[in-house]
Amino acid sequence: MEKLRDIVDEAVDKLDGSLSEDQTKAITKVIEAAVIRGMLEGQHRAVDACNSIGEAEQDIAHKIATAIRKKNDALIVSLSAMR
């Protein structure tokens, strides 16, 4: 979660000085949303990869996919609270 926040802060810092405080806040929210969407897409692909393996590994894959989803949910809650 800290790394995602660092990514957002780094992107906003590159615009520093050229925007008003209100514009900076608005852009921060847009970048946060984009970072979250990108991260979610990566996690969805990881879950899809887990689900596309053979039957013998389905139980392990299901456990991995569930763990990914739980961490994903926790991350979204934490990032939403940072706003």
C-alpha positions in Angstrom: 0.0 0.0 0.0 2.8 2.4 0.8 4.4 1.8 -2.5 1.2 2.6 -4.4 1.0 5.9 -2.4 4.6 6.6 -3.3 3.8 6.1 -7.0 1.0 8.6 -6.8 3.0 11.1 -4.8 5.9 10.8 -7.3 3.6 11.5 -10.2 2.0 14.5 -8.6 5.4 15.9 -7.6 6.4 16.0 -11.2 3.5 18.6 -11.7 4.5 20.6 -8.6 4.4 24.3 -9.0 2.3 24.3 -12.2 -1.1 23.6 -10.5 -3.2 25.2 -7.8 -3.9 23.2 -4.6 -7.4 22.3 -5.8 -6.0 21.0 -9.1 -3.3 19.0 -7.3 -5.9 17.4 -5.1 -8.1 16.5 -8.2 -5.2 15.1 -10.1 -4.1 13.1 -7.1 -7.5 11.4 -7.0 -7.4 10.7 -10.7 -3.9 9.2 -10.4 -4.9 7.1 -7.4 -7.8 5.7 -9.2 -5.7 4.8 -12.2 -3.1 3.2 -10.1 -5.7 1.1 -8.3 -7.3 0.1 -11.6 -4.0 -1.0 -12.9 -3.2 -3.0 -9.8 -6.6 -4.6 -9.9 -6.2 -5.6 -13.5 -2.9 -7.3 -12.7 -4.5 -9.1 -9.8 -7.4 -10.2 -11.9 -5.0 -11.6 -14.4 -3.2 -13.5 -11.6 -6.5 -14.9 -10.4 -7.4 -15.9 -14.0 -4.0 -17.7 -14.3 -4.6 -19.6 -11.1 -8.1 -20.7 -12.3 -6.8 -21.8 -15.7 -4.6 -24.6 -14.5 -5.3 -28.3 -14.4 -7.7 -30.1 -12.1 -5.0 -31.6 -9.9 -3.8 -28.1 -8.9 -7.3 -26.5 -8.6 -7.4 -26.6 -4.8 -4.1 -24.8 -4.4 -5.0 -22.4 -7.2 -8.3 -21.6 -5.5 -6.5 -20.9 -2.2 -4.1 -18.6 -4.0 -6.9 -16.8 -5.8 -8.8 -16.3 -2.5 -5.7 -14.9 -0.8 -5.2 -12.5 -3.7 -8.8 -11.3 -3.5 -8.6 -10.8 0.3 -5.4 -8.7 0.0 -6.9 -6.8 -2.8 -10.0 -6.0 -0.7 -7.8 -4.9 2.2 -5.8 -2.7 -0.1 -8.8 -0.9 -1.6 -10.2 -0.2 1.9 -6.8 1.2 3.0 -6.4 3.4 0.0 -10.0 4.6 0.2 -9.3 5.6 3.8 -6.3 7.7 2.8 -8.4 10.0 0.7 
